Amino acid sequence: MLAFSTEGRSAMRIALFGFPMTGKSTIFTLLTGVTPPAHAAPGEAHVGIARVPDDRLERLAEMYRPEKTTPATVEYIDLAGVEKGEAADVLPLDRLRTAEALAHVVRGFRDESVPHVEGSIDPARDWETMETELLLADHTIAERRVRKLEELVRKAHRDEERHELEILKKCLGSLERGEPLRNVDFPEGDRRALRGFTFLTLKPLLVVVNADESDAARLSGGAESFGLGVPAGRPATEVVAMSAKIESEIAQLDRADADAFRSDLGIQEPAIDRIIRASYHLLGSISFFTVGQDECRAWTIARGTAAQRAAGAIHSDIERGFIRAEAVAYDDLQSAGSWAACRDVGSLRLEGKDYVVRDGDVINFRFNV
């Protein structure tokens, strides 16, 4: 293996938000290990990093026994609770602009000491209420820009501004129909043109139901179990359920006891694993690996990324000086037992810059700068 320094690119960023008293900050702490202040100010945000659990990386580390094992990561931004009717005013757009997706935490647990502002527990209602707030926030942005563009087009007749006006009128029509922009099939060029507007309903959405302890058996039963079949059926939207209270209790146990506790409750895997898997699926992300005695590491890239671009996830110098990628599928490496054995049996491949990296590829990049 070649040894090199790594600069890496930013982890996926997902912004956690929701109405007050949903358990959002508890979920943030479970994901990242960071405990935000008990009373966050409107617009305040806290950042934490979650390590992506991956059995494949653990097995590669067992094979190579490296000095360091580095998992892929997801960056979560915990936003202060949003009161009903205030989303457009208090959500920090500067933070949301850098987030690749939103995670809306809705309350599904019952607790008489923490009354719900609506008087009852209804995850579907709360999701729909927040979705309306985001639609209104986007409508305000789109309407303001359309008015400005109409004036500019009347004065200058520039094709670029005329095209932007067409795109934004399409957005405005969708929003006025109550349709989030993530539902709209924009051409890639139009989608790039919209990135600077921080349209909230354009971002992929993960709906996280913070369920009651009594719901443990149905956490993996799908969105319909919590009345959220509508958002689950929409484009760029995922729904996952968990119980933050149960997971908080499990987090205090050692691994063996935690596994036994989950088994007794009928919970198949840790909730954070399901949330992160849903995040990956939502953003179309995959992992590839680099291995060696110095480090075994997982890297996150978008599905469909070519080898030269994937090399840039490690370091821009590797992307710029890319020569070729030596690649082997994770399963083939495990089966053969070593890199050299893969070469002997023919499962090690030499790939060029246009090779599309697959999930689980183990890659050694050759480069010259």
C-alpha positions as CSV (number, residue, x, y, z in Angstrom):
1,M,0.0,0.0,0.0
2,L,1.1,3.6,-0.6
3,A,1.4,5.7,2.5
4,F,0.0,9.2,2.3
5,S,-1.4,12.0,4.4
6,T,-5.1,12.6,4.3
7,E,-7.0,15.8,4.2
8,G,-10.5,14.3,3.6
9,R,-13.6,16.1,2.7
10,S,-16.4,17.1,5.0
11,A,-18.7,14.4,6.3
12,M,-22.3,14.4,5.3
13,R,-24.2,17.1,7.1
14,I,-27.7,16.5,8.4
15,A,-29.7,19.1,10.3
16,L,-31.9,17.8,13.2
17,F,-34.9,20.0,13.8
18,G,-38.5,19.8,15.2
19,F,-41.0,21.3,17.5
20,P,-40.1,21.6,21.3
21,M,-40.3,18.6,23.6
22,T,-39.8,15.9,20.9
23,G,-36.6,14.5,22.4
24,K,-34.5,15.8,19.5
25,S,-31.5,16.8,21.5
26,T,-31.5,13.4,23.3
27,I,-31.3,11.7,19.8
28,F,-28.5,14.1,18.9
29,T,-26.6,13.1,22.0
30,L,-27.2,9.4,21.3
31,L,-25.9,9.9,17.7
32,T,-22.8,12.0,18.5
33,G,-22.1,11.8,22.2
34,V,-22.4,15.6,22.5
35,T,-24.8,17.0,25.0
36,P,-26.2,20.4,24.0
37,P,-27.3,23.0,26.6
38,A,-30.7,22.3,28.2
39,H,-32.2,25.6,27.0
40,A,-31.0,26.6,23.6
41,A,-31.8,30.0,22.2
42,P,-33.8,30.4,19.0
43,G,-31.6,29.9,16.0
44,E,-28.8,28.3,18.1
45,A,-27.2,25.2,16.7
46,H,-24.7,22.6,18.0
47,V,-22.6,20.2,15.9
48,G,-21.5,16.7,16.6
49,I,-20.0,13.8,14.6
50,A,-21.4,10.3,14.5
51,R,-19.2,7.3,13.6
52,V,-20.8,5.1,11.0
53,P,-21.0,1.5,12.2
54,D,-19.8,-0.9,9.6
55,D,-19.0,-4.5,10.2
56,R,-16.9,-4.6,7.1
57,L,-14.5,-2.1,8.5
58,E,-14.2,-4.1,11.7
59,R,-13.3,-7.3,9.8
60,L,-10.8,-5.4,7.7
61,A,-9.2,-4.1,10.9
62,E,-9.0,-7.7,12.2
63,M,-7.3,-8.7,9.0
64,Y,-4.7,-5.9,8.9
65,R,-4.4,-5.0,12.6
66,P,-3.6,-1.4,11.7
67,E,-2.3,1.3,14.1
68,K,-5.5,3.2,13.4
69,T,-9.1,2.4,12.3
70,T,-11.2,5.3,11.1
71,P,-14.9,4.9,10.3
72,A,-16.9,7.1,8.0
73,T,-18.7,9.9,9.7
74,V,-21.9,11.9,9.6
75,E,-22.1,15.4,10.9
76,Y,-25.3,16.2,12.7
77,I,-26.4,19.8,13.4
78,D,-28.8,20.1,16.4
79,L,-31.1,23.1,15.9
80,A,-33.1,24.7,18.7
81,G,-36.8,23.6,18.9
82,V,-39.1,25.6,16.6
83,E,-42.4,26.8,17.9
84,K,-45.4,26.4,15.7
85,G,-45.6,29.3,13.2
86,E,-42.0,30.4,13.7
87,A,-40.0,28.1,11.3
88,A,-39.5,30.8,8.6
89,D,-38.2,33.3,11.2
90,V,-36.0,31.2,13.5
91,L,-34.5,28.4,11.5
92,P,-30.8,29.4,10.9
93,L,-30.6,29.5,7.1
94,D,-26.8,29.9,7.2
95,R,-26.5,26.5,9.0
96,L,-29.1,24.9,6.8
97,R,-27.4,26.0,3.6
98,T,-24.5,23.7,4.3
99,A,-26.7,20.7,5.3
100,E,-27.2,18.1,2.7
101,A,-30.4,16.8,4.3
102,L,-32.9,17.6,7.0
103,A,-34.0,15.3,9.8
104,H,-37.4,16.2,11.3
105,V,-37.9,14.6,14.7
106,V,-41.6,14.1,15.5
107,R,-42.9,13.1,18.9
108,G,-44.5,9.7,19.3
109,F,-44.0,9.1,23.0
110,R,-46.5,9.8,25.8
111,D,-45.4,11.6,29.0
112,E,-47.9,13.4,31.2
113,S,-45.1,15.5,32.7
114,V,-44.2,16.8,29.3
115,P,-47.5,17.8,27.7
116,H,-47.7,18.2,23.9
117,V,-48.6,21.7,22.8
118,E,-51.4,20.3,20.6
119,G,-52.8,18.3,23.5
120,S,-52.4,14.9,21.9
121,I,-49.7,12.7,20.3
122,D,-50.0,12.5,16.5
123,P,-46.8,12.1,14.5
124,A,-48.5,12.5,11.2
125,R,-50.2,15.7,12.2
126,D,-46.9,17.2,13.5
127,W,-45.0,16.2,10.4
128,E,-47.7,17.8,8.2
129,T,-47.7,21.0,10.3
130,M,-44.0,21.4,10.0
131,E,-44.1,20.6,6.3
132,T,-46.6,23.4,5.9
133,E,-44.2,25.8,7.7
134,L,-41.3,24.8,5.4
135,L,-43.5,25.3,2.4
136,L,-44.4,28.8,3.5
137,A,-40.8,29.7,4.3
138,D,-39.8,28.6,0.8
139,H,-42.7,30.4,-0.8
140,T,-41.6,33.7,0.8
141,I,-38.1,33.2,-0.6
142,A,-39.3,32.3,-4.1
143,E,-41.9,35.0,-4.3
144,R,-39.4,37.7,-3.3
145,R,-36.9,36.6,-5.9
146,V,-39.5,36.3,-8.7
147,R,-40.6,39.9,-8.1
148,K,-37.0,41.0,-8.4
149,L,-36.3,39.0,-11.5
150,E,-39.4,40.2,-13.2
151,E,-38.2,43.7,-12.8
152,L,-34.7,42.8,-14.0
153,V,-36.0,41.0,-17.1
154,R,-38.2,43.9,-18.0
155,K,-35.2,46.2,-17.9
156,A,-32.4,44.1,-19.3
157,H,-33.9,41.0,-21.1
158,R,-30.9,38.9,-20.2
159,D,-31.3,35.2,-21.0
160,E,-29.8,34.0,-17.8
161,E,-32.2,36.0,-15.7
162,R,-35.1,35.0,-17.9
163,H,-34.2,31.3,-17.4
164,E,-33.9,31.7,-13.6
165,L,-37.3,33.4,-13.6
166,E,-38.8,30.3,-15.3
167,I,-37.2,28.0,-12.8
168,L,-38.5,30.0,-9.8
169,K,-42.0,30.3,-11.3
170,K,-42.0,26.5,-11.5
171,C,-41.0,26.4,-7.8
172,L,-43.6,28.9,-6.9
173,G,-46.3,26.9,-8.6
174,S,-45.3,23.7,-6.8
175,L,-45.2,25.5,-3.4
176,E,-48.6,27.0,-4.0
177,R,-50.0,23.6,-4.6
178,G,-48.6,22.4,-1.3
179,E,-46.0,20.2,-3.1
180,P,-42.4,20.2,-1.6
181,L,-39.7,21.0,-4.1
182,R,-38.0,17.6,-3.4
183,N,-41.1,16.1,-5.2
184,V,-40.3,18.1,-8.4
185,D,-38.2,16.5,-11.2
186,F,-35.8,19.3,-12.0
187,P,-33.1,18.9,-14.7
188,E,-29.7,18.8,-13.1
189,G,-28.8,22.2,-14.4
190,D,-31.9,23.8,-12.8
191,R,-31.2,22.0,-9.6
192,R,-27.7,23.4,-9.5
193,A,-29.2,26.9,-10.1
194,L,-31.4,26.5,-7.0
195,R,-28.7,25.5,-4.5
196,G,-28.0,29.1,-3.5
197,F,-31.6,29.7,-2.3
198,T,-31.6,27.4,0.7
199,F,-35.1,26.0,-0.2
200,L,-35.9,23.8,2.7
201,T,-38.3,21.6,0.9
202,L,-35.7,20.9,-1.8
203,K,-33.5,19.1,0.7
204,P,-33.9,15.3,1.2
205,L,-35.9,14.7,4.4
206,L,-35.5,12.1,7.1
207,V,-38.5,11.9,9.4
208,V,-37.5,10.4,12.8
209,V,-40.3,9.2,15.1
210,N,-39.3,9.3,18.7
211,A,-41.7,6.6,19.8
212,D,-43.0,5.4,23.2
213,E,-41.3,2.6,25.1
214,S,-44.5,0.5,24.6
215,D,-43.9,0.8,20.8
216,A,-40.6,-1.2,20.9
217,A,-42.0,-4.2,19.1
218,R,-43.2,-2.1,16.1
219,L,-40.2,0.2,15.6
220,S,-39.1,-1.7,12.5
221,G,-42.7,-2.1,11.3
222,G,-42.5,0.8,8.8
223,A,-43.8,4.3,8.5
224,E,-47.4,3.1,8.3
225,S,-47.2,1.9,12.0
226,F,-47.0,5.6,13.0
227,G,-49.4,7.0,10.3
228,L,-46.6,8.3,8.2
229,G,-47.2,6.4,5.0
230,V,-47.6,9.6,3.0
231,P,-44.2,11.1,3.5
232,A,-42.6,7.6,3.2
233,G,-44.0,7.3,-0.3
234,R,-42.6,10.6,-1.5
235,P,-39.3,11.2,-3.4
236,A,-36.1,11.9,-1.4
237,T,-37.9,11.1,1.9
238,E,-37.2,8.4,4.5
239,V,-39.0,7.5,7.8
240,V,-37.4,5.7,10.7
241,A,-38.7,5.1,14.2
242,M,-36.8,4.7,17.5
243,S,-37.3,5.2,21.2
244,A,-34.8,7.6,22.6
245,K,-35.7,6.6,26.2
246,I,-35.0,2.9,25.5
247,E,-31.8,3.7,23.6
248,S,-30.6,6.0,26.4
249,E,-31.1,3.1,28.9
250,I,-29.3,0.7,26.6
251,A,-26.4,3.1,26.2
252,Q,-25.6,2.6,29.9
253,L,-25.1,-1.1,29.4
254,D,-22.1,-3.1,28.2
255,R,-22.4,-4.7,24.8
256,A,-23.5,-8.1,25.9
257,D,-26.2,-6.8,28.2
258,A,-27.3,-4.2,25.6
259,D,-27.7,-7.0,23.0
260,A,-29.7,-9.1,25.4
261,F,-32.0,-6.1,26.4
262,R,-32.7,-5.4,22.7
263,S,-33.5,-9.0,22.1
264,D,-35.9,-9.1,25.0
265,L,-37.7,-6.0,23.5
266,G,-37.7,-7.3,20.0
267,I,-35.4,-4.6,18.8
268,Q,-33.1,-6.0,16.1
269,E,-30.3,-3.4,16.0
270,P,-29.3,-0.1,17.6
271,A,-31.5,2.8,16.5
272,I,-28.5,4.9,15.5
273,D,-27.5,2.2,13.0
274,R,-31.0,2.5,11.4
275,I,-30.9,6.3,11.4
276,I,-27.4,6.4,9.8
277,R,-28.4,3.7,7.2
278,A,-31.5,5.7,6.4
279,S,-29.3,8.8,6.0
280,Y,-27.0,7.0,3.6
281,H,-29.8,5.7,1.6
282,L,-31.5,9.1,1.5
283,L,-28.4,10.8,0.2
284,G,-27.4,8.1,-2.2
285,S,-24.1,7.5,-0.3
286,I,-21.8,4.5,-0.3
287,S,-18.6,3.6,1.4
288,F,-15.3,2.4,0.0
289,F,-12.2,1.4,2.0
290,T,-8.5,1.9,2.1
291,V,-6.4,-0.6,4.1
292,G,-2.9,-1.1,5.4
293,Q,-0.9,-1.6,8.6
294,D,-0.9,2.1,9.2
295,E,-4.7,2.6,8.9
296,C,-7.9,1.0,7.7
297,R,-10.5,3.6,6.8
298,A,-14.0,3.9,5.4
299,W,-14.7,6.8,3.0
300,T,-18.1,8.2,2.0
301,I,-18.9,9.1,-1.6
302,A,-22.1,9.5,-3.6
303,R,-23.3,6.4,-5.5
304,G,-22.1,6.7,-9.1
305,T,-18.8,8.5,-8.3
306,A,-16.0,7.7,-10.7
307,A,-12.6,6.5,-9.4
308,Q,-10.7,9.7,-10.0
309,R,-13.3,11.8,-8.2
310,A,-13.5,9.2,-5.4
311,A,-9.7,9.6,-4.9
312,G,-10.3,13.2,-4.1
313,A,-12.3,12.2,-1.0
314,I,-8.9,11.2,0.4
315,H,-6.8,14.0,-0.9
316,S,-6.9,16.5,-3.8
317,D,-3.4,15.5,-4.8
318,I,-4.5,11.9,-5.4
319,E,-7.3,13.1,-7.6
320,R,-5.1,15.5,-9.5
321,G,-2.3,12.9,-10.0
322,F,-4.5,9.9,-10.5
323,I,-2.9,7.0,-12.5
324,R,-5.1,4.0,-11.7
325,A,-7.1,2.3,-9.0
326,E,-6.3,-1.2,-7.8
327,A,-9.7,-2.4,-6.6
328,V,-11.1,-5.6,-5.0
329,A,-14.6,-6.2,-3.7
330,Y,-14.8,-6.5,0.1
331,D,-16.3,-10.1,-0.2
332,D,-13.5,-11.2,-2.5
333,L,-10.8,-9.8,-0.2
334,Q,-12.4,-11.6,2.8
335,S,-12.6,-14.8,0.8
336,A,-9.0,-14.7,-0.5
337,G,-7.6,-13.6,2.9
338,S,-5.1,-11.0,1.6
339,W,-4.3,-8.5,-1.0
340,A,-1.6,-10.7,-2.6
341,A,-4.0,-13.7,-2.7
342,C,-6.6,-11.5,-4.6
343,R,-3.9,-10.7,-7.1
344,D,-3.1,-14.4,-7.5
345,V,-6.7,-15.5,-8.0
346,G,-7.5,-12.7,-10.3
347,S,-10.0,-10.8,-8.2
348,L,-7.8,-7.7,-7.9
349,R,-8.7,-5.3,-10.8
350,L,-6.9,-2.4,-12.3
351,E,-9.4,0.4,-13.0
352,G,-9.1,3.7,-14.8
353,K,-10.4,7.1,-13.9
354,D,-13.9,6.5,-15.2
355,Y,-14.5,3.3,-13.2
356,V,-17.6,3.7,-11.1
357,V,-16.7,2.8,-7.5
358,R,-19.0,0.3,-5.9
359,D,-20.1,0.1,-2.3
360,G,-17.6,-2.0,-0.4
361,D,-14.7,-1.7,-2.8
362,V,-11.3,-1.8,-1.2
363,I,-9.1,0.5,-3.2
364,N,-5.4,1.4,-3.5
365,F,-5.0,4.5,-5.6
366,R,-1.8,4.9,-7.6
367,F,-1.0,8.6,-8.3
368,N,1.9,10.9,-9.3
369,V,2.1,14.6,-8.4
